[in-house]
């Protein structure tokens, strides 16, 4: 007798949970590219990269909103929603990315990737569902912390970086981590309170708000457009801004919103570990070298931590 194919619940994943997990991992894959972007155009300042990235994201979001408006589905945020979008965009977009680029500029890509890699731990600790026992979270937390410890051991800061420069990079990375942790918690809470705003629409509002913030940043500290356009590698700069603006900002935001709606904050936060894994893979590919054995083991622990967290939240 032929057996019927098991339902999602039979294999341990509730309906919709697999979609949320896939969306969270996809967001991590796009976010990981932000660690390599400053290395592709080192001649450009961190401010110019931040402005360019979020202007590209805002333009794409505006085009998307106009397209939906032409189809009769135009919707504007209320004044309160607009203020919420602007504040959250500073925490999770322009402010976070600016701090991250400063960190990479001062300390290279590896150390900031490790600091940002602790975000899942904070979100798991601060966003744990009330019904979930702490004992169920410890395996995922321990595996993730173990992976980070291995990466710190392998990437011992001493290389060619000066002490002051390294500490500046560490400080910026810690601030970036705190900024995005606050964004992750507040964004998930906002979406739970506003189920009438779908994931794509909220990503568009955040994208436009981030564009407004980036324009303000450009007016204060940005470079003259004519000076930027005269540089021989201006085409690469525009390409990097476009790819990271559409991919690592807009697409990743939609995917993260999907994950935030379908998963608990602690499980969605655990999936951010994938950002560190992808960032390290991209950095190794850019440097043209293989990861060390400890780094490979750390990535294995990260993946095991994700699986353990999925099992705990099932």
N, C-alpha and C positions, 0 to 999 in steps of 0.2 A: 504494500500500500504506500502511495506517495505521501510524504509528510509536507504539510503546508509550511511556508516560510515563516520564521518567527517574527512576531510583531516587535516594534522598537522597545516596548516595555519588557518583552521576553529576554532581550539581550542586555537589559539593565539600564538603558537610556530612555527616559521619558520622552514622549513626543515633543519635538522642538528643541530639546537639549543638544542634539547632535548639530543642528543648524547653528545654535549659539556658540558651540565649541569651534566649529569650522570658521565662523565669522571672527571669533577672537583670535584664532591662529592666523587668519588672513590679515587682520589688522596688525599683528606682530610682524608679519613678513614685510608689510609696507613701512611700518615705523622703523624697522631696522635699517632702512636705507638712509635715514637722517644722520646716522653716525658716520657715513662715508661721504655724504654730500660735501661737507667743508673741505675734505681732502681732494676732491675733484677740481675745485676752483680756489686754491689757497691764496690767490692774489686778491680776492674779494673779501671785504670785511664781514664779520658776523652780522652786523646790522643790515648790510645790503642783502645778505642771504636770507635773513628773516623776512625782510620787507618783500623781496622778490617771491619767496615761497608763498606767503599768505596773500599777496596780491593775485598771484596765479590761482590760488584756491578760491578767492573771492570772485574773480571773474568767471570761473567755471560755475560756481554756485549761482551767480546772477543769471548766467545763460540758462542754467537748469530751471530756475524760478520763472524766467520769462517764457521758456518752452512750456512749462506746466500752466502758466497763465494764459497762453494762447489756446490751450486746450480746455479752458474754462475752470481750472482748478487753482487759480491764484489765491494765495492766502498770506496776509501780512501778520506779523506778530503784534500783540498788544504792547503798549509802552513798557509794562512790567516784564513781559517776555523778552523784549528787545534789550532791556537792561540786564536781565539774567544772562542772555546770550553774550553780551559784551563782557560781563564780568567773568564768566566761565571761559570765554575765548582767551582772555589774558592768562588765566591759570593754566589752561591745557594746550594753548596754541602759541601765541606770540611771546608771552612771558616765558613759558617753559622752553620753547625752542631757542630763544635768545640766550637764556642761561645755559642750555646744553651746548650751543655753538661756542660760547665763551669757554666752557669747560674743555671742549675738544681742542680749541685753539691753544689753551694753556697747557694741557696735559696729554694731548693725543686722544685717540678714539677708545683705547682699551679701558682705561681707568673710569671715565664717565659711563661707559657701557656697564661696568660692574656696579657702580653706584645706582644707576637707573634700574639695574637688575634687582634691587631690593624693594622696588615698588610693590611687586606681588606680595611680599611678606607683610608690608604695612597694610595693604588692602585686605589681605586675609585676616589679619589681626583685628582691624578696625571695622571690617564689613561682614564679620561672621554672622550668619543667620541665627536667631535666638534658639531655634529648635536643634541646631547642630551642636553636638558635644565637642569640647576642645580636643578630646582624645582622638576624634576622627580627623582633625586637621594636622596633628603633629607629624604624621609621616610625610605629607607634602611639604610642610614647613621645614622639617629636618633635611629632606633631600635637597630642597632649594638652597637652604643655608649652607649645606655641605658643598654644593656646586659652586656657590659664590666664594667659599673659603678656599677651594682649590684654585679658582681663578685668581684670587688675590695672591696666593702663594706663587703661582706661575708668573703672574704679572707684577712681581715685586717692584715697586717704584724705586728706581735708582738709576736706570738707564742713562740717557743723555740729558734728562731734564734737571734744571736747577731746582733747589729746594723751594724758593719762593714761588716760582712758576708752578710747581707741582701743587703747592698748597692752595694757590689761587684756583687752579683747575678743580681740586677737590671741593673747595667751598662752593664754586658755581654748580658743580654736579649735585651736591647735597641740596642746594636751594632748588635746582630743577626737579629733583626727586620729590621734595616736599610740595612743590607747586603742582606737579601732576597727581600726586596722591590725593591732595585736596580736590582737584578737578574730578578724579575718578569717583570719589565718594559723593560729591555734590551733584555731579552730572547724573549718576545713577538715581539719586534721590529725586532730582528734578523730573526725570523721565517717568518715574513711578507715579509722581503727582500729576503728570500731564499726559495721560494715555491717548488723548485726542490728537497729539502731535506725533506723527510717525517719524521713524528713524531718519529717513532721507530728508524730510522737511527740516528737522532739527539740525541735521548736518549742514544744510544750506544756510540756515540762520546763523549758525556758529561760524561758517565760512565767511559770510558777509561781515559779521562782527569782527572777525580776525583781520579782514581786509581793512576795515576802518582803523583798527588798532595799529596795523602795520603802516598805514599812511601817516598817522600821528607820529610814529617812531621815525619814519623817514624825514618828516619835517624837522624833527629835533636833531637827529644824528645821522641821517642818510647821506649818501654821496650824490653829487650832481649827475643827472641822467646823461648829460653830454660827455662828462668825464668817463662814465661807465661805458658808454657806447663807443668811445674811441679806443678802447683796449682791444688787442688782437683776439683775445679769448672770450669776447662778449657773447658770441653765439653759444659757447659751452655754458656760460653763466645762465643765459636765458633758458637753455634746455634743462639744466639742473633745477632751476626754480620751477619750471613747468612740470617736470616729472615729480618732484617732491611735493609741489603744491596740489596737483591733482591726485597723485597716488598716496603719498604719505600723510596728506592732510585731509582731502575730501573723501576719497574712497575708504581710507582707514577709519575716518570718523563715522561713515555710514555703517561699516562693519562692526565697529566698536559699539555703536548704538544698538545694533541688532543683538550683539552679545549681552549688553547691559540689560536689555528688556527680557531676554530669555533665560539668563543665568543669575544666580546670586552674585552680589558684589565680591564675595570672597573667591568664588570659582572664576569669575571673569578676571579678577585681579591675578589669580594664579597663571592664567593664560598669557599675561604680559611677559612671563619668563621667555616666551618664544621670541619676543623682540630682542632680548639679549643674545639668544642663540643665533638668530638671523643676522644681527649686527656683527657678531664675531665672524660668522661665515663670510659676510660681505667684506669685512676688514681684511681677513686672511686672503681672500681672492684678490683684493686690490693690492695688497703687499706682495702677492705671488709666492706665498709660502704656506706650508701645511701647519695645522695647529700642533702644539706639543701634546704628548700623551696625557698630561694632567688636564689640559684644556678639553681634550676629547672626553675624558672621564667626567669633567664638570658638565659638559653638554648632555651626557648620558644621565647624570643625576637630575639635571633640569627636566628632561623629558620624563624621567621616572616620577619626579615630583608632580608634574602635570597629570600623569595617569593616576597617581595616588589621590590627588585632589578630586579628580572626576569621580573616582570610586567613592570617596567620602560624601560627595554631594548627590550621588545617584538617588 
